[in-house]
Amino acid sequence: MTAATPTLPQECLLGTPQPFFKLLELHSGQVEEYSTAIQQLRDGELTGIIVRDVYSSDFMTTVTERLEAHDPPFLKTLFPEKFKSWFYGRNLNLMGTDPTTYFQQAAEFHQQMQELLPGELGIPQRVMTALSQLDAGRPYRAAPGPEPGQDYMLTTFRGHAEGGYISAHCDNEQSVRDSYEHLGTLVGNHMYSMVLMIGASDDGGALEVFDYRVEPGEAGGRTGATAGHVDQSALSSVQIKLQPGDLVVVDSGRYLHQVTPVIGQKNRWVACSFMAKSLERNAVYCWG
């Protein structure tokens, strides 16, 4: 086991000053050496972890082509129109449907995800295993639903067209939404997230993290409106550069963050999951 010593490689992070952002960067073959990394992130000792080459860039090109062709025919749901973005799958923050329908859709989504990423290339096998190795072997799995055999969607695939973006927010604020009522009985109050870069845009579309922090337990009642209470122009920030096949884990629950507008005609494609420790603390539950 190797201590997760923060590094700040300039080719990964854009923007100065950067002292608040503590980054660990490693290759996919090194994850077993850093088994305390995600605990350090939960403890606030790290802000982000980049794992390079979780998938090959050639394979991500193939996956991007299939997503562009809507193959498999995933359920497609939309961000609000101004964001010029969409999901394959259903984001829990924008569920907009009854739970029974959601969990039926989740079962179909997982079947189609296995078709897109089969066998050992699957997100449970490749991504969630890497996260588990970075977290002392703690299992990472889709959060279980309220009825036996039900699971939340493990992730969603996100497409962002030219001009597409996500406005600044802290993920811990999500827990006040009605769609989190059941999930809130399963997990703690500190969320973090992972982003797998599948297809990068020509420019823009960066994950930008600001030097503004909301501790777990302080976010209740804000209803996702942190960005309206702070002057982002006065904050230091970093923009994280990812290549297709790279994975980043970010303390997105605490830190204000956004996705900058996509520049160019090439869509940005990612898989994104939120996650938190189960209350029993024997697993980490994930959802899209």
RODO-2510 file (C-alpha; in nm, 4 decimals, decimal comma):
residues 288
     n   res          X          Y          Z
     1     m     0,0000     0,0000     0,0000
     2     t     0,1327     0,3412    -0,0998
     3     a     0,0331     0,6658     0,0676
     4     a    -0,1700     0,8825    -0,1667
     5     t     0,0594     1,1834    -0,1915
     6     p    -0,1063     1,4763    -0,3712
     7     t     0,0546     1,5959    -0,6941
     8     l    -0,0204     1,8958    -0,9116
     9     p     0,0960     1,8168    -1,2661
    10     q     0,0454     2,1256    -1,4811
    11     e    -0,0660     1,9256    -1,7843
    12     c    -0,3706     1,8027    -1,5877
    13     l    -0,4906     2,1202    -1,4199
    14     l    -0,5440     2,4548    -1,5874
    15     g    -0,5839     2,7765    -1,3913
    16     t    -0,3930     2,9540    -1,1177
    17     p    -0,3594     2,9805    -0,8282
    18     q    -0,4247     2,6140    -0,7436
    19     p    -0,3257     2,5532    -0,3814
    20     f    -0,6703     2,4337    -0,2730
    21     f    -0,6923     2,1460    -0,5219
    22     k    -0,5060     1,8364    -0,4028
    23     l    -0,4776     1,5896    -0,6896
    24     l    -0,3537     1,2339    -0,7055
    25     e    -0,2794     1,1180    -1,0601
    26     l    -0,1964     0,7577    -1,1439
    27     h    -0,2195     0,4963    -1,4171
    28     s    -0,4835     0,2241    -1,4152
    29     g    -0,2164    -0,0358    -1,3378
    30     q    -0,1338     0,1409    -1,0115
    31     v    -0,4738     0,1510    -0,8414
    32     e    -0,4039    -0,1400    -0,6053
    33     e    -0,1067     0,0562    -0,4654
    34     y    -0,3330     0,3421    -0,3474
    35     s    -0,5976     0,1679    -0,1404
    36     t    -0,6521     0,4640     0,0942
    37     a    -0,6996     0,7263    -0,1795
    38     i    -1,0796     0,7523    -0,1730
    39     q    -1,0881     0,7551     0,2062
    40     q    -0,8459     1,0480     0,1883
    41     l    -1,0858     1,2180    -0,0523
    42     r    -1,3795     1,1631     0,1842
    43     d    -1,1647     1,2990     0,4689
    44     g    -1,0854     1,6142     0,2702
    45     e    -0,7160     1,5326     0,2271
    46     l    -0,7561     1,4923    -0,1505
    47     t    -0,9858     1,6858    -0,3824
    48     g    -0,9553     1,4697    -0,6922
    49     i    -0,8071     1,1438    -0,8241
    50     i    -0,7315     1,0896    -1,1939
    51     v    -0,6820     0,7342    -1,3192
    52     r    -0,5414     0,7284    -1,6711
    53     d    -0,6187     0,4635    -1,9346
    54     v    -0,8952     0,2753    -1,7590
    55     y    -1,0017     0,2011    -2,1167
    56     s    -0,7998     0,2336    -2,4356
    57     s    -0,8672     0,5393    -2,6508
    58     d    -0,9402     0,3106    -2,9473
    59     f    -1,2147     0,1320    -2,7553
    60     m    -1,3597     0,4643    -2,6413
    61     t    -1,3748     0,5719    -3,0072
    62     t    -1,5870     0,2651    -3,0824
    63     v    -1,8124     0,3345    -2,7837
    64     t    -1,8515     0,6985    -2,8882
    65     e    -1,9553     0,5941    -3,2391
    66     r    -2,2221     0,3648    -3,0966
    67     l    -2,3516     0,6323    -2,8594
    68     e    -2,3721     0,8784    -3,1481
    69     a    -2,5752     0,6192    -3,3398
    70     h    -2,7987     0,5605    -3,0332
    71     d    -2,6923     0,1945    -3,0340
    72     p    -2,8191     0,0363    -2,8107
    73     p    -3,1437     0,2368    -2,8083
    74     f    -3,1119     0,3658    -2,4502
    75     l    -3,3896     0,5677    -2,2927
    76     k    -3,3039     0,9286    -2,3852
    77     t    -3,3894     1,2043    -2,1397
    78     l    -3,3039     1,5726    -2,1544
    79     f    -3,1420     1,8401    -1,9467
    80     p    -3,3444     2,1648    -1,9496
    81     e    -3,3221     2,3076    -2,3028
    82     k    -3,0694     2,5836    -2,2284
    83     f    -2,8035     2,3271    -2,1336
    84     k    -2,7979     2,1668    -2,4833
    85     s    -2,7320     1,8291    -2,3250
    86     w    -2,9020     1,4952    -2,2721
    87     f    -2,8779     1,1637    -2,0895
    88     y    -2,8962     0,8041    -2,1974
    89     g    -3,0698     0,6739    -1,8884
    90     r    -3,2563     0,8840    -1,6330
    91     n    -3,0761     1,1178    -1,3962
    92     l    -3,2168     1,0894    -1,0451
    93     n    -3,2118     1,4689    -1,0031
    94     l    -3,4447     1,5014    -1,3012
    95     m    -3,6402     1,1803    -1,2464
    96     g    -3,9796     1,3281    -1,3281
    97     t    -4,1514     0,9910    -1,3209
    98     d    -4,2935     0,7506    -1,0660
    99     p    -4,0512     0,5134    -0,8881
   100     t    -4,2094     0,2003    -1,0360
   101     t    -4,1391     0,3202    -1,3893
   102     y    -3,7890     0,4358    -1,2929
   103     f    -3,6826     0,0943    -1,1639
   104     q    -3,8285    -0,0796    -1,4704
   105     q    -3,6260     0,1582    -1,6859
   106     a    -3,3179     0,0914    -1,4719
   107     a    -3,3350    -0,2824    -1,5383
   108     e    -3,3484    -0,2218    -1,9145
   109     f    -3,0705     0,0369    -1,8934
   110     h    -2,8376    -0,2111    -1,7226
   111     q    -2,9064    -0,4738    -1,9896
   112     q    -2,8245    -0,2253    -2,2648
   113     m    -2,5151    -0,1057    -2,0807
   114     q    -2,3872    -0,4638    -2,0807
   115     e    -2,4476    -0,4792    -2,4551
   116     l    -2,2480    -0,1596    -2,5093
   117     l    -1,9678    -0,2582    -2,2692
   118     p    -1,9664    -0,6390    -2,2532
   119     g    -1,7944    -0,8755    -2,0144
   120     e    -1,4731    -0,7529    -1,8529
   121     l    -1,5144    -0,4194    -2,0340
   122     g    -1,8301    -0,3433    -1,8372
   123     i    -1,8493    -0,0434    -1,6074
   124     p    -1,9127    -0,2671    -1,3019
   125     q    -1,6123    -0,4827    -1,3926
   126     r    -1,3696    -0,2117    -1,5042
   127     v    -1,4667     0,1185    -1,3381
   128     m    -1,6302     0,0035    -1,0165
   129     t    -1,3517    -0,2481    -0,9548
   130     a    -1,0931     0,0305    -0,9880
   131     l    -1,2888     0,2434    -0,7410
   132     s    -1,3091    -0,0485    -0,4996
   133     q    -0,9322    -0,0978    -0,5195
   134     l    -0,8839     0,2708    -0,4383
   135     d    -1,1103     0,2253    -0,1341
   136     a    -0,9556    -0,0677     0,0538
   137     g    -1,1638    -0,3224    -0,1370
   138     r    -1,4998    -0,1761    -0,0324
   139     p    -1,7627    -0,2925    -0,2883
   140     y    -1,9011    -0,0322    -0,5296
   141     r    -2,2435    -0,1183    -0,6658
   142     a    -2,5725     0,0308    -0,7809
   143     a    -2,7781     0,1507    -0,4866
   144     p    -3,0566    -0,1009    -0,4106
   145     g    -3,4142     0,0079    -0,4642
   146     p    -3,6983    -0,0141    -0,2121
   147     e    -3,8185    -0,3539    -0,3384
   148     p    -3,6207    -0,6789    -0,3719
   149     g    -3,4472    -0,7040    -0,7094
   150     q    -3,4608    -0,3303    -0,7759
   151     d    -3,1491    -0,1205    -0,8343
   152     y    -3,0948     0,2447    -0,9116
   153     m    -2,9253     0,3176    -1,2447
   154     l    -2,5562     0,2655    -1,1793
   155     t    -2,4613     0,5557    -1,4048
   156     t    -2,5902     0,7592    -1,6968
   157     f    -2,4256     0,8430    -2,0262
   158     r    -2,4242     1,2176    -2,0862
   159     g    -2,4040     1,3878    -2,4234
   160     h    -2,3201     1,7574    -2,4496
   161     a    -2,3588     1,9338    -2,7841
   162     e    -2,1892     2,2560    -2,8934
   163     g    -2,2597     2,5168    -2,6259
   164     g    -2,3670     2,2494    -2,3786
   165     y    -2,2715     2,3016    -2,0158
   166     i    -2,3674     2,2312    -1,6531
   167     s    -2,3970     2,5253    -1,4170
   168     a    -2,2080     2,5472    -1,0869
   169     h    -2,3353     2,3434    -0,7934
   170     c    -2,2300     2,1214    -0,4999
   171     d    -2,3595     1,7651    -0,5166
   172     n    -2,4430     1,7376    -0,1459
   173     e    -2,7295     1,9804    -0,2124
   174     q    -2,9097     1,7143    -0,4171
   175     s    -3,0180     1,5217    -0,1091
   176     v    -3,3068     1,7622    -0,0366
   177     r    -3,4904     1,6618    -0,3556
   178     d    -3,7965     1,4389    -0,3377
   179     s    -3,6342     1,1769    -0,5607
   180     y    -3,3728     1,1176    -0,2883
   181     e    -3,6231     1,0289    -0,0160
   182     h    -3,5561     0,6551    -0,0279
   183     l    -3,1882     0,6826    -0,1156
   184     g    -3,1387     0,9080     0,1851
   185     t    -3,2277     0,6159     0,4116
   186     l    -2,9380     0,4129     0,2656
   187     v    -2,6372     0,6442     0,2471
   188     g    -2,4534     0,9118     0,4423
   189     n    -2,4803     1,2828     0,3714
   190     h    -2,1527     1,3230     0,1801
   191     m    -2,1585     1,2470    -0,1912
   192     y    -1,8703     1,2328    -0,4341
   193     s    -1,8708     1,1423    -0,8015
   194     m    -1,6821     0,9854    -1,0867
   195     v    -1,6641     1,0885    -1,4509
   196     l    -1,5386     0,8534    -1,7227
   197     m    -1,4361     1,0429    -2,0358
   198     i    -1,5681     0,8536    -2,3382
   199     g    -1,5539     1,1103    -2,6184
   200     a    -1,3909     1,4507    -2,5719
   201     s    -1,5177     1,7667    -2,7412
   202     d    -1,2945     1,9714    -2,9705
   203     d    -1,2516     2,2262    -2,6935
   204     g    -1,4283     2,3363    -2,3765
   205     g    -1,6378     2,0862    -2,1840
   206     a    -1,3920     2,0907    -1,8934
   207     l    -1,4798     1,9931    -1,5393
   208     e    -1,4029     2,3116    -1,3448
   209     v    -1,3739     2,3001    -0,9651
   210     f    -1,3840     2,6181    -0,7554
   211     d    -1,2197     2,7040    -0,4265
   212     y    -1,5558     2,7123    -0,2492
   213     r    -1,6466     2,4381    -0,0085
   214     v    -1,9698     2,3306     0,1617
   215     e    -1,9220     2,0711     0,4329
   216     p    -2,1549     1,7687     0,4628
   217     g    -2,4559     1,8646     0,6707
   218     e    -2,4391     2,2309     0,5672
   219     a    -2,6092     2,1852     0,2318
   220     g    -2,9620     2,1033     0,3511
   221     g    -3,2223     2,3490     0,2295
   222     r    -3,0044     2,5121    -0,0334
   223     t    -3,1812     2,3161    -0,3090
   224     g    -2,8861     2,3315    -0,5434
   225     a    -2,8630     2,7108    -0,5411
   226     t    -2,5110     2,7620    -0,4046
   227     a    -2,3948     2,9233    -0,7282
   228     g    -2,6408     3,2061    -0,6775
   229     h    -2,4852     3,2973    -0,3419
   230     v    -2,1201     3,3335    -0,4413
   231     d    -1,9240     3,5436    -0,6906
   232     q    -1,7524     3,2789    -0,9029
   233     s    -1,5299     3,5399    -1,0674
   234     a    -1,3676     3,6020    -0,7285
   235     l    -1,2791     3,2344    -0,6742
   236     s    -0,9707     3,0400    -0,7700
   237     s    -1,0531     2,7375    -0,9845
   238     v    -0,8988     2,4529    -1,1796
   239     q    -1,0111     2,2849    -1,5007
   240     i    -0,9422     1,9125    -1,5225
   241     k    -0,8188     1,7777    -1,8553
   242     l    -0,9219     1,4220    -1,9403
   243     q    -0,8519     1,2062    -2,2436
   244     p    -1,0875     0,9312    -2,3654
   245     g    -1,0522     0,6337    -2,1317
   246     d    -0,9527     0,8438    -1,8292
   247     l    -1,1464     0,8366    -1,5026
   248     v    -1,1681     1,1159    -1,2455
   249     v    -1,3084     1,0943    -0,8930
   250     v    -1,3885     1,4345    -0,7428
   251     d    -1,5079     1,5568    -0,4044
   252     s    -1,8034     1,7095    -0,5859
   253     g    -2,0204     1,6969    -0,2765
   254     r    -1,8129     1,9588    -0,0971
   255     y    -1,6718     2,1636    -0,3825
   256     l    -1,8547     2,3982    -0,6157
   257     h    -1,8030     2,2744    -0,9712
   258     q    -1,9376     2,3060    -1,3244
   259     v    -1,8853     2,1836    -1,6801
   260     t    -1,7698     2,4644    -1,9077
   261     p    -1,9456     2,5160    -2,2447
   262     v    -1,8546     2,2736    -2,5209
   263     i    -1,6743     2,4396    -2,8120
   264     g    -1,6941     2,2890    -3,1601
   265     q    -1,9261     2,0455    -3,3325
   266     k    -1,7875     1,7316    -3,1686
   267     n    -2,0133     1,6123    -2,8860
   268     r    -1,8726     1,5467    -2,5394
   269     w    -1,9645     1,2006    -2,4055
   270     v    -1,9087     1,0841    -2,0479
   271     a    -2,0420     0,8329    -1,7997
   272     c    -2,1108     0,9906    -1,4611
   273     s    -2,2088     0,8380    -1,1272
   274     f    -2,2737     0,9863    -0,7850
   275     m    -2,1829     0,7795    -0,4811
   276     a    -2,1836     0,7711    -0,1028
   277     k    -2,1012     0,5252     0,1719
   278     s    -2,3852     0,3016     0,2767
   279     l    -2,5002     0,3625     0,6308
   280     e    -2,3783     0,0148     0,7221
   281     r    -2,0369     0,1314     0,5885
   282     n    -1,9694    -0,2014     0,4206
   283     a    -2,0215    -0,0738     0,0651
   284     v    -2,0472     0,2376    -0,1476
   285     y    -2,3768     0,2839    -0,3302
   286     c    -2,3772     0,4501    -0,6724
   287     w    -2,6438     0,6067    -0,8911
   288     g    -2,6713     0,8108    -1,2081
***
